[in-house]
Amino acid sequence: MQGRTDRRPGAWLGLMLAGAVAALPAHAAEPDFGPHVHVLAPGMPGIQQRIDDIYAAQQTNHFGPRRDAILLKPGTYRDLRIPVGFFTQVLGLGQHPDEVHVIGDLRSTAFLENDNATQNFWRGAENFSVTPTLGIGDNTLQWAVSQAIPFRRMHVRGNMRLNQHEGWSSGGWFADVKVDGVVNSATQQQWLSRNSAWGRWTGSNWNMVFVGVSNPPAGEFPTPGQRFTQVERTPLVREKPYLFIDAKGAYAVRVPALKRNSVGVSWAGGRIEPGRTLPISRFHIARPGDTAAALNAQLAAGKHLLFTPGEYLLTETLRITRPGTVVLGIGLPTLRSDNGQPLVQTADVDGLTVAGLFLDAGLQDSGVLMAVGEPGSRQRHRADPIVLHDLFFRIGGAAPGQVHTALRIHAHDTLVDHTWLWRADHGQGVGWDSNPSAHGLWVEGEDVTVYGLFVEHFQQAQVVWRGNGGRVYFYQSELPYDPPTQAAWQSPTGRGHPSYLVDPAVTRHQAWGLGIYSVFLQPGVVLDRAIEAPRAPSVRFQHMITVCLVDKGSIEHLINDVGEAARCQGGSNTATLKAWP
């Protein structure tokens, strides 16, 4: 952590550093968060039953409308088991992760048969500590997950396993996490860890990336069992805002400050990172049923927005225009428009934060689900960038949906800290002509940085990058499963569309740790190039892998016409390239 740190009063800090966790007073009025925000406190009767009831509803709620947030007030929770299902987020309400301590278990259990966690999406845990005495044994917490599973600002006082038994998992994401013991990634296909620390990391499969981690594992890509990408420092990031209860029992949102060249967790040694605190009175607490007009009126009046769990059907675009505005969702609140209106549009202004939202494509094509800035944006935001955290996009799956491009970034210097853009490959309204969508991410802005870019199944290039100075730390992409024929899936440069396309006019671009996978369901479908990029001195890619996962098709080259083929028949199903050019 760089710069000055604010600290709690000395008596409290001493207790915390000694390992004690004290409950803060709760005399301030409780905000009305609605029926699907469950605020729990140590000693409250029936806590375990309430958590079990939520899990019973959410364990199989793969595409249903229910959303839940479990908020844990500061203190110690003994012998508590917290299973986490779909569309459930567990959030500690301390200003420091160790102010909320669960002694028992926090667990994500594989959704599919045979311990398969490759569809364990849309759940998360943030801002508390867990001692897994009731875990899977050996003081180990099981977090069997795949995409869209934010695990942030957590302290695991033991070990952690990222799958279930020997079943597959396809994650995943850590940020600002400390694990005292061993992290075993086991069968995880890929993972990004940012600004985290642990006793030891074990396990590697295809693409494991470590950015600003104080103790990354030894080994070097592409050696099997050592497919690690280590970036020593996180060049620029602002950690995600979090809801907490202050020493007077009042709710507030902490917005951490921008930090540069950082390593390790922001809260080490009991410190509170620099930043600003916004009292809850400065937020409009959004509830399902709020109209877009009402929400825009609150934003125009200078309010921040806190979205509570549920589904929000918007008939006009949510417009975020005032510098420094915070829009924060808890419990994966879901925005949807069926009348062809984009869901979110930001202005080209400093310091916006949009975090924790789920954006669902509607029946009519809105062109884009979210736009950051507008075409032709010119302002620079180097000192106070727009930051997007934990934004998840879905086209189809729960219902028919379509959109040309999920997310467009026009504003310069934007930071993206974890996103999954998903054209559904299963569920309702799924098919080549049923949930059409061309692109996941389209970048026009300069010096845009992304940590944790997951983009899957779009029908043309998954990512199109046209702005100079882009940086991507970790990329995971499955190509569309469902091109009906090769003729239906052709690009101007050959067979199929590249997953990652850098415009020929770009002269500066860098990416680290890229995994691109094919699951073609029809015979005779081939992708010529996983990545296409111009050859320029400052366009560089490090650590790329392609994998053919079923018995059909191939990816012929990793980048342009360089690299071996990943073929499901007649060759190796995996190809790697350490660096390009």
Helices and strands as residue ranges (DSSP letters): H 10-17, E 37-40, H 47-58, E 68-72, E 75-83, E 88-92, G 97-99, E 100-107, E 123-126, E 129-131, E 140-142, E 151-152, E 155-156, E 159-161, E 173-175, E 178-184, E 190-194, E 197-202, E 207-211, E 228-231, E 234-238, E 242-245, E 251-256, E 258-262, G 268-270, E 275-279, G 280-282, E 283-286, H 292-300, E 304-307, E 311-313, E 318-320, E 326-329, E 334-336, E 344-346, E 353-355, E 358-360, E 368-372, E 387-395, E 405-409, E 415-423, E 439-443, E 449-456, E 463-465, E 470-478, E 490-491, E 494-495, E 500-502, E 508-518, E 526-532, E 538-548, E 554-559, E 566-567, E 574-580
